[in-house]
Amino acid sequence: MTLSTTSDLVAAAADSRSCVFAFNVVTLEHAEAIAAGATAAGRPCILQLSHNSITFHRDPAPIMAATIAIARAADVPLAIHLDHITDADLALRAAELGASSVMFDAGALPYTENVAATADVARRAHDAGLFVEAELGYVGGKPGSPANAHTAGVRTDPTEATAYVAATGVDALAVAVGSSHAMTEKSASLDHALIDGLRRATGRPLVLHGSSGVPDEQLRAAVAAGIVKINVGTALNIAFTTALREHLADSEKVDPRPYLGAGRTAMAAEVERLLRAVAPTG
């Protein structure tokens, strides 16, 4: 199947008041698992590489090429996205690397500097044909952000979000509404009224980061309130690592293929489960 674009998948989800999932790729097995899970569920999704994953691989070209090849071969629409990119030069390489979209993260900067940096990247990224996502507010669980996603003042303010979108020209906005990155338990509680207010105020597709810690019913309610793109990373890593530990505990063999295969199968099952549990049935 021809590679899809993030813009098309997000637009289709927004038009139908549904959602599209974006799953983090860390290794080749992640990309294979995401494609397999999406195919089994019969749902489109986005494969995304974060700045941290790119740093892990040192050179993004090989893992990007492999991810694109896997996505092209899938029987469902898949798109490629760069996530949480904090370096403007890398963000602007997204199209060259084969991605159709980029999330430029200037959230650690003061508001005025965030706006200026994001507006500049968005303008140049649009010239390259990229769909641009940015973040306003502080999603917990990542370096430089408040440890508690419920700390006063960290959530995205609708009035500020409206001004931010107008000033930067971004196509989608990641918002802080109660989720937190790197959660290993599904205990997050989202502010669905705030999500609805942000949807009405900004007129842009809203993105939920830190979704691994959000129960399925909360995710469904978030979609009903206005979340269009749902990012998932940690949930796949939990499935992968759990399967590896179980396999290694039962074997003294050193061939990595059996335990990597077990991890890949576990991730594919979690992708399929999430897509069936939260994404629409069409």
C-alpha atoms as one frame of an Amber mdcrd trajectory, in Angstrom:
protein
   0.000   0.000   0.000   1.154   3.543  -0.690   2.525   5.319   2.368  -0.090
   7.632   3.882   0.512  11.056   5.455  -0.104  12.216   8.982  -2.126  15.117
   7.590  -4.519  12.757   5.799  -4.922  10.406   8.769  -5.461  13.245  11.247
  -7.918  14.992   8.907  -9.929  11.797   8.435 -10.060  11.240  12.199 -11.051
  14.845  12.870 -13.792  14.769  10.244 -15.319  11.673  11.824 -14.783  12.862
  15.434 -12.614   9.788  15.982  -8.887   9.308  16.549  -5.677   8.012  15.034
  -3.020   6.326  17.169   0.674   7.182  16.876   3.012   4.470  18.218   6.672
   5.025  19.106   9.337   3.156  17.151  12.520   2.377  19.074  13.821  -0.713
  17.265  13.082  -2.520  14.029  10.920  -4.926  16.042   8.757  -1.998  17.175
   8.082  -0.950  13.591   7.278  -4.516  12.544   4.973  -4.986  15.536   3.085
  -1.750  14.949   2.469  -2.614  11.310   1.380  -6.147  12.235  -0.961  -4.961
  14.980  -2.523  -2.298  12.775  -3.005  -4.804   9.970  -4.643  -7.314  12.336
  -7.003  -4.621  13.598  -7.624  -3.249  10.120  -6.938   0.293  11.305  -4.598
   3.037  10.082  -1.998   4.484  12.433   1.179   6.548  12.615   4.683   5.226
  13.276   6.754   7.855  15.045  10.369   8.220  16.074  11.154  10.533  18.970
  14.235  12.672  19.361  15.387  10.199  22.047  15.059   7.259  19.654  16.947
   9.101  16.944  19.708   9.905  19.438  19.835   6.232  20.438  20.431   5.210
  16.821  22.906   8.086  16.287  22.127   8.274  12.565  18.360   8.373  11.921
  18.610   7.335   8.257  18.809   3.516   8.665  15.949   3.144  11.178  13.854
   5.628   9.205  14.450   3.734   5.957  13.486   0.452   7.601  10.375   1.951
   9.193   9.276   3.457   5.879   9.805   0.144   4.077   7.698  -1.674   6.676
   4.956   0.939   6.446   4.894   0.795   2.652   4.447  -2.980   2.713   1.508
  -2.914   5.137  -2.078  -3.534   4.041  -3.439  -0.589   6.027  -2.641   3.152
   5.723   0.413   4.040   7.799   2.240   7.361   8.118   5.675   8.366   9.467
   6.153  11.137  12.056   9.058  12.612  14.035   8.078  13.266  17.656   9.336
  15.608  20.396  12.099  17.017  18.216  13.847  19.744  20.186  16.455  20.681
  17.572  15.173  22.921  14.775  17.671  21.600  12.218  16.601  18.002  12.860
  12.925  18.981  12.723  13.477  20.516   9.315  15.128  17.285   8.095  11.878
  15.383   8.614  10.848  15.491   4.958  14.349  14.526   3.802  14.238  11.534
   6.146  10.880  10.431   4.754   8.452  11.659   7.409   5.304  13.565   6.492
   5.078  15.402   9.814   7.070  16.605  12.785   6.317  17.555  16.370   8.645
  20.430  17.276   8.964  20.657  21.043  10.002  24.054  22.386   8.011  23.530
  25.590  11.051  23.944  27.841  11.424  27.550  26.673   9.597  30.545  28.154
   6.308  31.193  26.352   7.558  34.065  24.157  10.632  32.121  23.058   8.526
  29.002  22.487   6.232  30.967  20.175   9.101  32.512  18.233  10.987  29.237
  17.771   7.886  27.231  16.883   6.586  29.834  14.440   9.923  29.850  12.619
  10.101  26.038  12.399   6.433  25.777  11.390   6.876  28.275   8.566   9.897
  26.502   7.126   8.439  23.033   7.709   5.256  24.029   5.884   7.395  25.174
   2.957   8.776  21.608   2.887   5.251  20.163   2.861   5.282  18.936   6.466
   2.371  18.764   8.903   3.500  20.429  12.152   2.557  19.600  15.730   3.661
  21.541  18.814   2.987  21.407  22.541   1.640  23.958  25.010   1.433  23.177
  28.701   3.533  20.631  30.549   2.839  16.934  30.163   4.441  15.281  33.180
   7.054  12.571  33.230   9.754  14.055  30.997  12.916  16.011  31.853  12.305
  19.653  32.674   8.589  19.303  33.339   6.831  19.257  36.705   6.815  15.771
  38.193   3.078  15.827  38.809   0.720  16.239  35.857  -1.875  17.592  38.297
   0.303  20.439  39.622  -1.499  23.793  39.509  -0.697  25.822  36.401   0.755
  23.046  34.251  -2.346  22.338  32.174  -2.967  23.999  28.839  -5.026  27.178
  29.088  -7.628  27.608  26.289  -7.075  31.348  25.935  -3.305  30.967  25.762
  -3.684  28.016  23.395  -5.792  30.102  21.007  -3.137  32.813  20.909  -0.365
  30.225  20.547  -1.977  28.511  17.565  -2.627  31.849  15.868   0.957  33.026
  16.431   2.715  29.812  15.389   0.452  28.478  12.643   0.855  24.869  13.813
  -1.483  22.225  12.403  -2.052  20.246  15.616  -1.571  20.959  19.290  -0.385
  18.583  22.002  -2.077  19.544  25.252  -1.557  18.944  28.959  -4.850  17.642
  30.338  -3.794  15.179  33.046  -1.673  12.526  31.325   2.007  11.923  32.001
   4.841  10.428  29.983   6.408   7.080  30.929   3.558   5.867  33.151   3.637
   2.115  33.757   0.184   1.921  35.377  -3.114   3.018  33.827  -4.076   5.445
  36.574  -4.147   8.845  34.828  -7.308  10.920  35.139  -7.996  13.317  32.279
  -9.849  16.634  32.363 -12.401  15.999  29.622 -14.099  19.373  30.077 -10.750
  21.071  29.438 -10.241  18.961  26.305 -13.626  20.105  25.001 -12.787  23.716
  25.813  -9.447  23.496  24.025 -11.088  21.941  20.969 -13.612  24.746  20.776
 -11.040  27.467  21.445  -8.257  26.429  19.076 -10.058  24.840  16.133  -7.057
  22.519  15.749  -6.738  18.738  16.137  -5.640  18.007  19.698  -2.956  15.447
  20.569  -2.694  13.429  23.780   0.834  12.538  24.859   1.529  10.129  27.718
  -1.427   7.962  26.760   0.046   4.675  28.025  -1.044   5.590  31.549  -4.640
   6.385  30.580  -7.361   3.716  30.981  -9.214   2.747  27.803 -12.497   4.273
  28.941 -10.720   7.571  29.654  -9.188   7.489  26.175 -12.610   6.925  24.597
 -14.021   9.855  26.557 -11.049  11.999  25.521 -11.743  11.248  21.866 -15.394
  12.190  22.346 -14.239  15.463  23.913 -11.863  16.359  21.095  -8.589  14.404
  21.159  -7.728  13.367  17.588  -4.192  11.903  17.819  -3.202   9.552  20.642
   0.509   8.902  21.267   1.604   5.597  22.812   5.135   4.511  23.657   5.576
   3.061  27.141   2.759   0.517  26.764   4.633  -1.113  23.897   7.887  -1.130
  25.846   6.148  -2.794  28.803   4.792  -5.524  26.516   8.186  -5.949  24.825
  10.255  -6.067  28.010   7.830  -8.340  29.860   7.913 -10.875  27.024  11.713
 -10.744  26.864  12.077 -11.319  30.612   9.692 -14.244  30.572  11.432 -15.852
  27.613  14.946 -15.374  28.997  13.908 -16.739  32.391  12.886 -20.006  30.734
  15.880 -20.431  28.430  19.659 -20.542  28.554  19.993 -20.163  24.797  21.833
 -17.130  23.448  20.145 -16.724  20.047  18.327 -13.350  20.243  15.711 -14.184
  17.623  13.337 -16.163  19.867  13.162 -13.532  22.594  13.065 -10.599  20.163
  10.304 -12.433  18.328   8.390 -12.885  21.575   8.721  -9.175  22.305   7.588
  -8.260  18.814   4.530 -10.504  19.094   3.612  -8.983  22.462   3.858  -5.444
  21.088   1.755  -6.314  18.057  -0.935  -7.704  20.357  -0.978  -4.486  22.396
  -1.227  -2.350  19.249  -4.155  -4.430  18.018  -5.823  -4.333  21.442  -5.604
  -0.559  21.725  -6.836   0.033  18.195  -9.843  -2.231  18.728 -10.579  -0.865
  22.216 -10.374   2.842  21.433 -10.303   3.504  17.680 -13.648   3.443  15.849
 -14.881   0.341  14.094 -15.548   2.319  10.925
